[in-house]
């Protein structure tokens, strides 16, 4: 363990010690680890104040002033901006009209939101999505029920903001009406209602709120409201503006009818225990969470993304074990004592309280919240291999022994974690929406078999990304067991839907969370499983400060659940090889190129499957090879990369020849994409990049290639990235 890793380990132990001795207050109740309050309306959309100690320089004035439909008050029409001194010369009424921020009427008290989610586009060209808000009942007026208003004009081309250089700070981003520190002027009522610049095909739609769940918290009740959005795609990309109860106006973008989407992907949106977020906070940032997210938002401002794909670990829920009501259970040293510990109403309430508070806090904070309100999101639970990550429930859930997974408290953690995942990330309540995927509010949904530990069936999604591109978000968590990733029923239903893809589709991206083409850790897996491992024995006894070497649940080696999660682990090897063979049969039959998209491992890499080279014949070109499938690994957008020693070890294993798939005439290797550092200097580990990163995916209309641009942080905490591009060709085999 390197010095940074040791300090992170010690910091995590100190934090655990702090939470391990909770005390009840005067009301006989514990103080929760996290408690959220309603947010002020002007902060809806997730914005941070300027960095301390003083305000930053004012950003360049917003591009909205260049819109000919925008009119400043009398006397300053010719200007692109307006200063405080100019405002002071206006009348009180003019000042009020100029600076007024739109307020919701009736008023709603937000806990989180708005959150956007993309579903799919149907064969008639109707784009389907949804929006979610959570409101505090005590401070909201529901007469009438909340209403979403969204507007679009297919004849109006959106303005992009491409420019040279990089703005550098969160407060330098382009205009956003919900930002309380923006220097943009609010739109007039006529502009908001579309009368100032609308064309003959302008449309303004209203979507009534549907109440899908109520959380009964200790501070009152909180309502989850879902709004459905349906937009007929036009000939060109469109800007969709929206507001709730006529409040602040936000926006997102949809593609043209015949346009393939431009989209971004990310994973691992949080810090592991013991990591100090301030170590990743560069100049001008309030938090170490924001730099890479601000880089993504800057690219979105310059050329909009149509979808944001989360590849697992959208938030980290391991903090659940610090809730005071769970400390007596956590403190049990013997695994059998944990397994037999009974669930109480107080513990059940604490589990729900944590998930509710934690989701609200993470999804409404900083640049991530801004992304959630300005890009339609598709999310994957993985380690999430596929649809959500293990950390969305608890680290490694599904990969522990059966007797622990079925114990009262552990199973409740899984069941409620998956419930809140469906609610906050998929906008689904099974009690409201049912489990019939032939008649479901989500048209892209594929509902599989009941999960053995989570109390719900798996929820996968097959969505449209353009005429030539589709994406499968495979749920690899709900049905997971130590010896299973997905059930036969889930595979059967998923492949049945894949074979129904239209003939125009040339690329299918399969989001599976955990890499499927990645260096093996078999030797480490065997060592950690061994009952003769002295470090595990010392960790179980708490000797030599090694208690952190084993997990809190069944005293096995801490890393073992992560290794058991991997597709390349010994317990999943047979299923993995079968799955790859089935995908290759699909690609050949349907003439569709498949690429895998993964996260989880906190570094960037690209694995590849291809036809095994015959000794007597030249290698098949990728364009003509139906077995050619790349695995893009992009992780993490927030979390710390592995220590240098781990990167070196994984890189050394990346060049190893794997014969696992040779019986299927398939070779697998890694692509040496990272021969250079972001500053241009040479680097030794050309297969693995140990820096924070995210990815842009776009379709090349001229070649038919699908282009993956992995954006790697140039310097820790500065919020600037360099791209490493890899392309996968269209299917051209006969």
Secondary structure per residue as TSV (DSSP state, phi and psi in degrees):
chain	resnum	aa	ss	phi	psi
A	1	X	-	360.0	129.5
A	2	X	-	-77.2	176.5
A	3	X	H	-62.0	-43.5
A	4	X	H	-63.2	-41.6
A	5	X	H	-64.3	-38.2
A	6	X	H	-64.6	-44.5
A	7	X	H	-64.6	-38.6
A	8	X	H	-63.7	-40.1
A	9	X	H	-63.1	-45.0
A	10	X	H	-66.4	-39.5
A	11	X	H	-63.0	-41.9
A	12	X	H	-62.9	-39.0
A	13	X	H	-65.0	-41.5
A	14	X	H	-63.9	-39.4
A	15	X	H	-65.5	-39.9
A	16	X	H	-62.7	-41.9
A	17	X	H	-60.7	-38.6
A	18	X	H	-63.5	-40.8
A	19	X	H	-86.6	-7.5
A	20	X	T	-80.0	-9.5
A	21	X	S	-125.1	68.3
A	22	X	-	-72.7	155.2
A	23	X	-	-126.9	146.2
A	24	X	B	-84.0	148.5
A	25	X	-	-85.0	-171.2
A	26	X	T	-63.5	-25.8
A	27	X	T	-86.1	9.3
A	28	X	S	70.6	12.4
A	29	X	-	-111.9	152.8
A	30	X	B	-77.2	155.4
A	31	X	-	-87.9	121.5
A	32	X	-	-67.3	158.8
A	33	X	S	-63.4	-37.6
A	34	X	-	-136.2	130.1
A	35	X	-	-137.3	117.1
A	36	X	-	-100.2	152.5
A	37	X	-	-119.0	162.9
A	38	X	-	-58.1	151.8
A	39	X	-	-100.9	149.0
A	40	X	-	-65.3	143.5
A	41	X	G	-57.6	-34.8
A	42	X	G	-71.2	-13.2
A	43	X	G	-97.6	5.5
A	44	X	T	-62.7	129.1
A	45	X	T	110.0	-11.8
A	46	X	-	81.2	82.0
A	47	X	-	-131.3	144.7
A	48	X	-	-97.6	148.3
A	49	X	-	-68.8	167.0
A	50	X	-	-59.3	152.0
A	51	X	-	-66.4	144.0
A	52	X	S	-76.9	160.7
A	53	X	S	-85.8	-18.8
A	54	X	S	-129.7	169.1
A	55	X	-	-69.8	149.7
A	56	X	-	-77.7	169.1
A	57	X	-	-61.0	148.8
A	58	X	-	-65.1	140.0
A	59	X	-	-71.7	168.9
A	60	X	-	-57.9	140.4
A	61	X	-	-61.3	149.1
A	62	X	-	-66.9	145.8
A	63	X	G	-66.3	-10.7
A	64	X	G	-61.6	-25.1
A	65	X	G	-67.4	-19.4
A	66	X	G	-82.1	-8.5
A	67	X	-	-74.7	119.9
A	68	X	T	-60.9	-18.5
A	69	X	T	-81.1	-7.7
A	70	X	-	-91.9	132.4
A	71	X	-	-126.8	127.3
A	72	X	-	-83.4	167.5
A	73	X	-	-59.8	161.1
A	74	X	T	-53.9	133.3
A	75	X	T	101.0	-15.2
A	76	X	-	-131.0	24.3
A	77	X	T	-61.7	-31.4
A	78	X	T	-79.6	-7.0
A	79	X	-	-95.1	154.6
A	80	X	S	-94.1	-8.1
A	81	X	-	-149.0	168.4
A	82	X	-	-137.7	131.3
A	83	X	-	-95.3	168.9
A	84	X	H	-63.3	-37.2
A	85	X	H	-65.7	-37.1
A	86	X	H	-68.1	-40.0
A	87	X	H	-59.9	-36.5
A	88	X	H	-65.2	-20.5
A	89	X	T	-89.3	-3.8
A	90	X	S	-84.3	164.0
A	91	X	-	-71.8	164.5
A	92	X	H	-60.0	-39.9
A	93	X	H	-64.7	-42.9
A	94	X	H	-66.1	-40.6
A	95	X	H	-62.1	-43.2
A	96	X	H	-63.5	-43.7
A	97	X	H	-65.6	-37.2
A	98	X	H	-69.7	-40.4
A	99	X	H	-99.8	-3.2
A	100	X	-	-63.6	134.3
A	101	X	-	-97.6	133.8
A	102	X	-	-61.3	135.0
A	103	X	-	-118.3	145.9
A	104	X	-	-70.2	140.5
A	105	X	S	-143.9	111.0
A	106	X	S	-65.0	157.0
A	107	X	-	-74.1	141.1
A	108	X	-	-124.9	138.2
A	109	X	-	-100.9	107.2
A	110	X	E	-80.0	139.3
A	111	X	E	-97.4	-36.9
A	112	X	E	-162.0	154.4
A	113	X	E	118.3	176.4
A	114	X	E	-74.8	142.4
A	115	X	E	-110.5	135.6
A	116	X	E	-108.3	146.4
A	117	X	E	-141.7	131.5
A	118	X	E	-91.1	137.0
A	119	X	E	-100.9	-75.9
A	120	X	E	-168.0	179.2
A	121	X	E	-119.7	130.1
A	122	X	-	-84.8	171.6
A	123	X	T	-60.5	-20.7
A	124	X	T	-84.1	1.5
A	125	X	-	83.0	18.4
A	126	X	E	-91.3	121.6
A	127	X	E	-84.0	130.2
A	128	X	E	-118.9	131.9
A	129	X	E	-154.0	-173.0
A	130	X	E	-153.2	163.6
A	131	X	E	-134.2	142.4
A	132	X	E	-127.4	137.2
A	133	X	E	-131.8	154.1
A	134	X	E	-123.6	127.1
A	135	X	E	-123.9	149.7
A	136	X	E	-84.6	121.1
A	137	X	G	-63.7	-32.6
A	138	X	G	-67.1	-24.7
A	139	X	G	-115.4	14.6
A	140	X	-	-119.3	153.5
A	141	X	-	-112.7	123.2
A	142	X	-	-110.8	19.9
A	143	X	S	-118.5	98.1
A	144	X	S	-79.6	173.9
A	145	X	-	-60.2	155.1
A	146	X	-	-56.4	148.4
A	147	X	E	-132.8	134.6
A	148	X	E	-97.7	128.0
A	149	X	E	-111.4	124.5
A	150	X	E	-129.8	144.5
A	151	X	E	-135.0	148.8
A	152	X	E	-158.0	155.3
A	153	X	-	-135.3	104.5
A	154	X	T	-64.1	-16.2
A	155	X	T	-89.8	-9.5
A	156	X	S	-99.5	119.0
A	157	X	-	-78.8	131.0
A	158	X	-	-68.4	148.8
A	159	X	-	-91.7	124.2
A	160	X	-	-93.9	163.6
A	161	X	-	-123.9	43.6
A	162	X	-	-65.6	135.1
A	163	X	-	-154.7	158.8
A	164	X	S	-79.5	151.3
A	165	X	S	82.5	-176.2
A	166	X	-	-131.4	129.2
A	167	X	-	-64.0	-37.5
A	168	X	-	96.8	-31.9
A	169	X	S	-130.5	159.6
A	170	X	G	-61.8	-35.6
A	171	X	G	-80.5	-1.3
A	172	X	G	-95.0	-1.3
A	173	X	S	-66.4	164.2
A	174	X	-	-65.9	-179.6
A	175	X	-	-64.6	146.4
A	176	X	-	-154.3	116.5
A	177	X	T	-60.4	-21.7
A	178	X	T	-87.0	-3.7
A	179	X	-	-81.1	115.6
A	180	X	T	-67.2	-14.8
A	181	X	T	-106.5	8.9
A	182	X	-	-71.3	147.6
A	183	X	-	-95.7	7.3
A	184	X	-	-73.1	147.5
A	185	X	-	-86.8	145.0
A	186	X	-	-67.6	150.6
A	187	X	-	-71.1	151.2
A	188	X	-	-73.9	166.0
A	189	X	H	-61.1	-37.1
A	190	X	H	-66.9	-36.1
A	191	X	H	-69.2	-40.6
A	192	X	H	-62.7	-37.3
A	193	X	T	-86.4	-0.2
A	194	X	T	85.5	8.0
A	195	X	T	-83.4	-21.2
A	196	X	T	-76.7	-36.7
A	197	X	T	-138.0	17.9
A	198	X	-	-79.4	146.0
A	199	X	-	-95.5	-174.5
A	200	X	T	-65.8	-21.2
A	201	X	T	-104.4	11.1
A	202	X	-	-58.8	139.8
A	203	X	E	-133.9	137.7
A	204	X	E	-124.5	118.6
A	205	X	E	-116.0	152.0
A	206	X	E	-121.7	137.5
A	207	X	E	-123.1	118.5
A	208	X	E	-73.8	150.1
A	209	X	-	-74.7	143.5
A	210	X	E	-114.6	123.8
A	211	X	E	-77.6	116.5
A	212	X	E	-110.0	-14.8
A	213	X	E	-170.1	155.3
A	214	X	E	-127.0	126.0
A	215	X	E	-93.2	120.1
A	216	X	E	-91.2	87.5
A	217	X	E	-90.6	172.2
A	218	X	T	-67.8	-23.5
A	219	X	T	-94.7	11.6
A	220	X	E	129.5	-164.2
A	221	X	E	-111.0	150.6
A	222	X	E	-136.2	128.3
A	223	X	E	-103.8	135.0
A	224	X	E	-95.3	120.4
A	225	X	E	-113.8	130.3
A	226	X	E	-114.5	135.0
A	227	X	E	-119.8	129.7
A	228	X	E	-90.1	143.2
A	229	X	E	-127.0	131.0
A	230	X	E	-135.1	119.1
A	231	X	E	-127.2	120.6
A	232	X	E	-70.2	121.1
A	233	X	-	-67.6	141.7
A	234	X	-	-100.5	-171.5
A	235	X	S	-69.8	-22.4
A	236	X	S	-128.1	167.8
A	237	X	-	-56.7	142.5
A	238	X	E	-126.9	145.5
A	239	X	E	-91.4	127.6
A	240	X	E	-107.1	118.0
A	241	X	E	-99.5	146.4
A	242	X	E	-148.5	156.2
A	243	X	E	-150.1	157.7
A	244	X	E	-113.9	124.8
A	245	X	T	52.5	37.7
A	246	X	T	63.2	28.4
A	247	X	-	-88.8	-148.9
A	248	X	S	-58.3	142.5
A	249	X	-	-97.1	126.5
A	250	X	E	-117.7	178.1
A	251	X	E	-153.7	156.8
A	252	X	E	-146.7	177.7
A	253	X	E	-126.5	145.1
A	254	X	E	-122.7	153.5
A	255	X	-	-79.2	172.0
A	256	X	-	-73.1	163.9
A	257	X	T	-56.0	-39.1
A	258	X	T	-106.9	18.5
A	259	X	-	-100.0	135.3
A	260	X	-	-82.6	138.6
A	261	X	-	-68.7	149.2
A	262	X	-	-101.8	125.5
A	263	X	E	-141.0	159.7
A	264	X	E	-118.2	152.0
A	265	X	E	-136.9	154.9
A	266	X	E	-155.9	170.5
A	267	X	-	-157.6	167.8
A	268	X	-	59.2	64.2
A	269	X	-	-92.4	59.9
A	270	X	S	178.8	172.4
A	271	X	-	-106.5	141.7
A	272	X	-	-69.0	161.7
A	273	X	T	-57.5	135.0
A	274	X	T	92.0	-14.0
A	275	X	-	-81.3	132.2
A	276	X	-	-87.6	110.0
A	277	X	G	-56.8	-28.8
A	278	X	G	-65.9	-20.0
A	279	X	G	-65.7	-17.5
A	280	X	G	-112.7	16.0
A	281	X	-	-102.4	107.4
A	282	X	-	-81.7	177.2
A	283	X	T	-57.2	133.5
A	284	X	T	89.5	-2.1
A	285	X	-	-108.6	143.5
A	286	X	S	-82.3	-20.5
A	287	X	-	-149.3	150.0
A	288	X	T	-72.6	-9.0
A	289	X	T	-74.3	-25.7
A	290	X	T	-88.0	-30.8
A	291	X	H	-52.5	-51.7
A	292	X	H	-70.4	-31.7
A	293	X	H	-66.3	-37.1
A	294	X	H	-67.6	-33.5
A	295	X	H	-63.8	-43.1
A	296	X	H	-63.0	-42.6
A	297	X	H	-66.7	-32.7
A	298	X	H	-64.3	-44.4
A	299	X	H	-63.0	-37.6
A	300	X	H	-64.2	-38.0
A	301	X	H	-67.5	-35.7
A	302	X	H	-77.4	-38.6
A	303	X	S	-152.1	107.9
A	304	X	-	-61.3	144.6
A	305	X	-	-87.7	142.7
A	306	X	S	-91.7	-23.7
A	307	X	E	-145.0	146.2
A	308	X	E	-118.0	118.0
A	309	X	E	-104.0	119.3
A	310	X	E	-90.4	126.6
A	311	X	-	-103.2	25.1
A	312	X	S	114.0	152.6
A	313	X	-	57.2	44.6
A	314	X	S	-61.5	-25.3
A	315	X	S	-154.0	160.3
A	316	X	-	-106.9	122.9
A	317	X	-	-110.0	14.9
A	318	X	G	-66.5	-17.9
A	319	X	G	-64.3	-11.9
A	320	X	G	-56.4	-35.2
A	321	X	G	-70.8	-3.4
A	322	X	G	-98.7	-3.9
A	323	X	S	-61.1	136.1
A	324	X	G	-59.9	-35.2
A	325	X	G	-66.0	-19.0
A	326	X	G	-97.1	-1.9
A	327	X	H	-66.9	-34.6
A	328	X	H	-65.8	-37.6
A	329	X	H	-68.2	-44.5
A	330	X	H	-61.8	-35.3
A	331	X	T	-73.9	-14.0
A	332	X	-	-63.0	125.7
A	333	X	-	-82.7	-33.4
A	334	X	S	-89.5	130.9
A	335	X	H	-54.6	-38.3
A	336	X	H	-66.2	-28.3
A	337	X	H	-69.6	-39.1
A	338	X	H	-64.8	-41.2
A	339	X	H	-67.2	-30.6
A	340	X	H	-94.9	-4.4
A	341	X	-	-65.3	130.5
A	342	X	-	-85.0	145.4
A	343	X	-	-78.3	127.9
A	344	X	-	-106.0	163.3
A	345	X	H	-60.4	-36.8
A	346	X	H	-64.8	-42.3
A	347	X	H	-67.7	-42.0
A	348	X	H	-60.4	-41.6
A	349	X	H	-65.8	-36.7
A	350	X	H	-66.3	-37.6
A	351	X	H	-64.4	-47.2
A	352	X	H	-62.7	-42.2
A	353	X	H	-59.6	-43.7
A	354	X	H	-62.5	-50.4
A	355	X	H	-60.5	-43.8
A	356	X	H	-62.9	-51.4
A	357	X	H	-63.3	-42.1
A	358	X	H	-68.5	-43.6
A	359	X	H	-59.8	-47.6
A	360	X	H	-58.4	-46.0
A	361	X	H	-63.4	-47.6
A	362	X	H	-71.3	-42.2
A	363	X	H	-79.9	-6.5
A	364	X	T	-114.1	6.7
A	365	X	S	-109.5	132.3
A	366	X	H	65.1	-153.9
A	367	X	H	-65.6	-30.2
A	368	X	H	-62.2	-41.1
A	369	X	H	-64.6	-37.1
A	370	X	H	-65.0	-38.9
A	371	X	H	-63.7	-40.4
A	372	X	H	-63.7	-27.4
A	373	X	H	-97.6	-5.9
A	374	X	H	-124.0	-3.8
A	375	X	S	-135.4	135.8
A	376	X	-	-67.5	130.7
A	377	X	E	-108.4	134.6
A	378	X	E	-115.7	131.3
A	379	X	E	-121.5	148.3
A	380	X	-	-118.1	135.5
A	381	X	B	-100.4	110.9
A	382	X	-	-140.5	-158.5
A	383	X	T	75.3	-35.1
A	384	X	T	-45.6	86.5
A	385	X	S	-94.7	91.1
A	386	X	S	124.9	-82.7
A	387	X	B	-97.9	-43.9
A	388	X	B	-138.8	166.0
A	389	X	-	-96.7	159.5
A	390	X	H	-55.7	-37.9
A	391	X	H	-71.1	-15.2
A	392	X	H	-69.7	-25.5
A	393	X	H	-100.2	-75.1
A	394	X	S	-165.4	151.1
A	395	X	T	-54.2	121.9
A	396	X	T	79.4	11.4
A	397	X	T	-58.4	132.3
A	398	X	T	100.9	-18.6
A	399	X	S	-105.9	10.9
A	400	X	S	-93.4	165.3
A	401	X	-	-59.0	154.0
A	402	X	H	-60.0	-38.9
A	403	X	H	-66.3	-28.3
A	404	X	H	-79.7	-42.9
A	405	X	H	-60.6	-31.7
A	406	X	T	-95.2	3.6
A	407	X	S	-70.0	153.2
A	408	X	H	-54.9	-49.5
A	409	X	H	-74.4	-43.4
A	410	X	H	-63.8	-41.3
A	411	X	H	-68.4	-34.7
A	412	X	H	-65.4	-39.1
A	413	X	H	-58.2	-43.8
A	414	X	H	-68.2	-44.4
A	415	X	H	-63.8	-46.3
A	416	X	H	-73.3	-32.5
A	417	X	H	-62.8	-42.6
A	418	X	H	-70.4	-36.1
A	419	X	H	-59.1	-47.3
A	420	X	H	-72.5	-29.0
A	421	X	H	-60.9	-49.6
A	422	X	H	-59.5	-38.6
A	423	X	H	-72.2	-54.1
A	424	X	H	-80.1	-30.1
A	425	X	H	-105.9	-29.2
A	426	X	H	-108.1	-8.8
A	427	X	-	59.2	40.0
A	428	X	-	-122.1	134.1
A	429	X	-	-121.5	114.1
A	430	X	H	-57.5	-34.4
A	431	X	H	-64.6	-26.2
A	432	X	H	-94.0	-43.4
A	433	X	H	-95.8	-16.6
A	434	X	-	76.0	-174.6
A	435	X	S	-127.5	25.4
A	436	X	-	-96.3	104.3
A	437	X	T	-77.9	-2.6
A	438	X	T	-87.8	-11.0
A	439	X	S	-144.5	70.8
A	440	X	-	-128.1	153.4
A	441	X	S	-63.9	-28.3
A	442	X	-	-96.1	114.0
A	443	X	T	-72.1	-21.8
A	444	X	T	-89.5	-2.4
A	445	X	E	-76.3	144.5
A	446	X	E	-128.3	110.9
A	447	X	E	-98.2	125.0
A	448	X	E	-99.0	-146.6
A	449	X	E	-82.6	158.2
A	450	X	E	-59.8	135.4
A	451	X	-	-71.8	140.8
A	452	X	T	-68.2	-24.0
A	453	X	T	-124.1	-13.3
A	454	X	T	-104.9	-8.1
A	455	X	S	77.1	7.4
A	456	X	S	-136.5	154.8
A	457	X	E	-74.8	162.8
A	458	X	E	-69.0	150.7
A	459	X	E	-127.5	100.4
A	460	X	E	-103.5	164.8
A	461	X	E	-138.7	135.0
A	462	X	E	-119.5	106.1
A	463	X	E	-116.3	158.3
A	464	X	E	-86.8	129.1
A	465	X	E	-118.2	11.4
A	466	X	E	141.7	170.9
A	467	X	T	-58.0	-32.6
A	468	X	T	-105.0	-0.4
A	469	X	E	-136.1	135.6
A	470	X	E	-132.7	163.9
A	471	X	E	-136.1	136.3
A	472	X	E	-110.3	119.8
A	473	X	E	-99.1	102.4
A	474	X	-	-91.9	123.3
A	475	X	-	-77.1	105.7
A	476	X	-	-109.9	23.1
A	477	X	S	-118.5	-43.2
A	478	X	T	-59.7	-38.0
A	479	X	T	-100.8	5.5
A	480	X	-	-69.4	137.6
A	481	X	B	-132.2	175.6
A	482	X	T	-60.0	-29.1
A	483	X	T	-115.4	19.8
A	484	X	B	-151.3	137.6
A	485	X	S	-96.7	-55.7
A	486	X	S	-129.2	151.0
A	487	X	-	-79.9	159.5
A	488	X	H	-55.3	-36.5
A	489	X	H	-64.3	-43.0
A	490	X	H	-62.8	-45.8
A	491	X	H	-59.6	-42.9
A	492	X	H	-61.1	-45.7
A	493	X	H	-69.8	-38.3
A	494	X	H	-64.8	-48.4
A	495	X	H	-67.9	-32.4
A	496	X	H	-60.3	-40.6
A	497	X	H	-71.7	-37.3
A	498	X	H	-61.7	-40.0
A	499	X	T	-70.2	-8.7
A	500	X	T	-94.6	0.8
A	501	X	S	-59.7	143.3
A	502	X	-	-66.5	159.9
A	503	X	T	-67.9	-16.7
A	504	X	T	-73.9	-19.7
A	505	X	-	-71.2	127.4
A	506	X	-	-113.7	-21.7
A	507	X	E	-128.6	133.0
A	508	X	E	-123.2	122.9
A	509	X	E	-99.7	125.6
A	510	X	E	-107.3	113.2
A	511	X	E	-87.4	116.5
A	512	X	E	-126.1	10.2
A	513	X	E	71.3	-73.4
A	514	X	E	-87.9	136.0
A	515	X	-	-57.0	143.3
A	516	X	S	-105.8	-19.1
A	517	X	S	-121.4	93.5
A	518	X	S	-156.6	152.2
A	519	X	-	-54.5	141.9
A	520	X	-	-80.2	152.4
A	521	X	-	-124.9	40.1
A	522	X	H	-62.4	-42.4
A	523	X	H	-62.6	-43.4
A	524	X	H	-66.0	-38.8
A	525	X	H	-60.1	-44.9
A	526	X	H	-64.2	-41.6
A	527	X	H	-64.2	-41.8
A	528	X	H	-72.0	-28.2
A	529	X	H	-77.7	-20.3
A	530	X	-	-66.2	132.1
A	531	X	T	-74.2	-7.7
A	532	X	T	-95.3	3.0
A	533	X	-	-68.0	116.5
A	534	X	H	-66.7	-30.3
A	535	X	H	-67.1	-37.5
A	536	X	H	-65.7	-43.0
A	537	X	H	-62.3	-42.4
A	538	X	H	-68.2	-36.8
A	539	X	H	-64.5	-38.4
A	540	X	H	-66.0	-31.4
A	541	X	H	-87.7	-8.2
A	542	X	T	72.9	20.0
A	543	X	G	-82.0	151.0
A	544	X	G	54.8	27.4
A	545	X	G	67.6	23.2
A	546	X	-	-101.7	19.1
A	547	X	G	-62.5	-28.5
A	548	X	G	-72.3	-8.8
A	549	X	G	-73.5	-20.0
A	550	X	B	-114.8	153.7
A	551	X	-	-79.0	171.1
A	552	X	T	-83.1	-6.7
A	553	X	T	-102.4	-45.7
A	554	X	T	-137.4	16.0
A	555	X	-	61.4	25.1
A	556	X	-	-87.1	166.9
A	557	X	B	-55.0	136.3
A	558	X	T	-57.2	-38.1
A	559	X	T	-81.4	-10.2
A	560	X	H	-66.1	-39.0
A	561	X	H	-64.6	-34.9
A	562	X	H	-64.3	-44.3
A	563	X	H	-66.7	-39.2
A	564	X	H	-65.4	-24.7
A	565	X	H	-69.3	-28.1
A	566	X	S	-69.4	144.2
A	567	X	T	-58.3	-32.9
A	568	X	T	-86.6	4.5
A	569	X	S	-69.2	159.2
A	570	X	T	-61.0	-34.8
A	571	X	T	-73.2	-20.9
A	572	X	T	-111.1	0.7
A	573	X	H	-58.8	-45.7
A	574	X	H	-65.2	-43.0
A	575	X	H	-63.8	-41.2
A	576	X	H	-58.5	-49.6
A	577	X	H	-64.2	-38.7
A	578	X	H	-63.1	-44.4
A	579	X	H	-61.0	-44.8
A	580	X	H	-61.7	-42.5
A	581	X	H	-61.3	-41.8
A	582	X	H	-65.3	-39.2
A	583	X	H	-65.1	-40.2
A	584	X	H	-65.6	-38.0
A	585	X	H	-63.7	-39.1
A	586	X	H	-63.5	-46.5
A	587	X	H	-59.8	-41.2
A	588	X	H	-68.2	-43.3
A	589	X	H	-70.5	-41.1
A	590	X	H	-94.9	-6.9
A	591	X	T	59.3	48.9
A	592	X	-	-127.1	131.3
A	593	X	E	-79.8	129.8
A	594	X	E	-107.6	136.6
A	595	X	E	-128.4	145.7
A	596	X	E	-102.4	144.7
A	597	X	E	-126.2	127.4
A	598	X	E	-140.2	170.4
A	599	X	E	-140.4	-130.0
A	600	X	-	77.9	-40.3
A	601	X	S	-93.2	1.3
A	602	X	S	65.6	28.5
A	603	X	S	-155.3	168.6
A	604	X	B	-103.9	143.3
A	605	X	E	-164.4	164.2
A	606	X	E	-136.8	112.7
A	607	X	E	-94.7	164.5
A	608	X	E	-149.1	137.3
A	609	X	E	-103.4	144.1
A	610	X	E	-158.1	166.9
A	611	X	E	-65.9	138.6
A	612	X	-	-65.8	130.5
A	613	X	-	-71.4	128.4
A	614	X	-	-77.8	135.8
A	615	X	T	-60.4	-28.0
A	616	X	T	-97.0	-5.5
A	617	X	S	-128.8	153.3
A	618	X	-	-68.3	160.8
A	619	X	-	-64.9	140.4
A	620	X	-	-70.4	129.7
A	621	X	-	-60.8	143.1
A	622	X	G	-51.8	-37.6
A	623	X	G	-59.6	-33.6
A	624	X	G	-99.8	4.9
A	625	X	-	-106.4	109.5
A	626	X	T	-71.0	-16.2
A	627	X	T	-86.1	-6.6
A	628	X	-	-74.4	109.7
A	629	X	E	-139.9	122.7
A	630	X	E	-93.9	154.9
A	631	X	E	-120.5	102.4
A	632	X	E	-78.5	126.2
A	633	X	E	-114.7	112.0
A	634	X	-	-125.2	111.2
A	635	X	-	-168.2	133.6
A	636	X	-	-120.9	153.3
A	637	X	S	-80.0	-20.6
A	638	X	S	-125.5	-49.0
A	639	X	S	-65.0	160.7
A	640	X	-	-72.3	142.5
A	641	X	-	-66.2	161.2
A	642	X	-	-62.6	159.5
A	643	X	-	-58.0	156.2
A	644	X	H	-55.9	-36.5
A	645	X	H	-63.7	-37.6
A	646	X	H	-68.5	-43.1
A	647	X	H	-58.7	-42.5
A	648	X	H	-64.1	-41.9
A	649	X	H	-63.6	-49.1
A	650	X	H	-63.0	-38.8
A	651	X	H	-63.5	-38.3
A	652	X	H	-66.4	-31.2
A	653	X	H	-80.7	-18.9
A	654	X	H	-66.5	-27.7
A	655	X	T	-86.5	0.3
A	656	X	S	-74.6	140.9
A	657	X	-	-81.1	127.1
A	658	X	B	-107.0	126.5
A	659	X	-	-100.9	8.9
A	660	X	T	-54.8	-40.9
A	661	X	T	-102.5	10.7
A	662	X	G	-63.9	-29.6
A	663	X	G	-64.1	-23.8
A	664	X	G	-99.1	17.2
A	665	X	T	59.1	34.7
A	666	X	E	-123.7	131.6
A	667	X	E	-107.3	153.6
A	668	X	E	-138.2	140.0
A	669	X	E	-155.3	-172.6
A	670	X	E	-117.1	149.9
A	671	X	-	-92.3	127.2
A	672	X	-	-77.5	69.4
A	673	X	-	-79.8	-21.2
A	674	X	-	-113.0	52.9
A	675	X	S	-72.9	-19.0
A	676	X	B	-120.9	146.0
A	677	X	-	-73.4	162.7
A	678	X	T	-56.3	-25.9
A	679	X	T	-86.0	2.6
A	680	X	S	96.2	-8.3
A	681	X	-	-76.2	156.7
A	682	X	B	-72.0	150.9
A	683	X	-	-136.3	151.8
A	684	X	S	-80.3	-39.4
A	685	X	-	-89.2	84.8
A	686	X	-	-79.3	-11.0
A	687	X	S	-94.7	-27.9
A	688	X	-	-125.5	130.5
A	689	X	B	-112.0	114.0
A	690	X	-	-93.7	61.1
A	691	X	S	-137.4	158.0
A	692	X	-	-64.3	147.9
A	693	X	E	-161.5	166.3
A	694	X	E	-150.4	-179.2
A	695	X	E	-140.6	141.8
A	696	X	E	-107.5	133.9
A	697	X	E	-122.6	132.9
A	698	X	E	-145.2	155.7
A	699	X	E	-101.7	129.4
A	700	X	-	-89.0	106.9
A	701	X	T	-64.3	-26.8
A	702	X	T	-79.3	-31.7
A	703	X	T	-112.9	-20.1
A	704	X	-	82.2	4.4
A	705	X	-	-73.6	151.1
A	706	X	E	-102.7	121.6
A	707	X	E	-104.8	124.5
A	708	X	E	-108.5	119.5
A	709	X	E	-111.4	98.8
A	710	X	E	-79.9	117.1
A	711	X	E	-93.5	112.0
A	712	X	E	-104.9	130.5
A	713	X	E	-59.5	126.0
A	714	X	S	-73.6	-39.0
A	715	X	S	-147.7	138.6
A	716	X	T	-55.9	120.4
A	717	X	T	84.3	2.7
A	718	X	S	-90.0	-15.5
A	719	X	-	75.5	28.4
A	720	X	-	-128.8	142.3
A	721	X	E	-129.9	159.5
A	722	X	E	-118.1	141.0
A	723	X	E	-89.7	140.8
A	724	X	E	-122.6	110.8
A	725	X	E	-99.0	141.0
A	726	X	E	-139.3	139.2
A	727	X	E	-116.5	149.2
A	728	X	E	-120.9	131.7
A	729	X	-	-79.5	165.3
A	730	X	-	-71.9	163.2
A	731	X	-	-76.7	117.4
A	732	X	-	-129.7	21.7
A	733	X	-	-80.9	157.5
A	734	X	-	-93.0	360.0
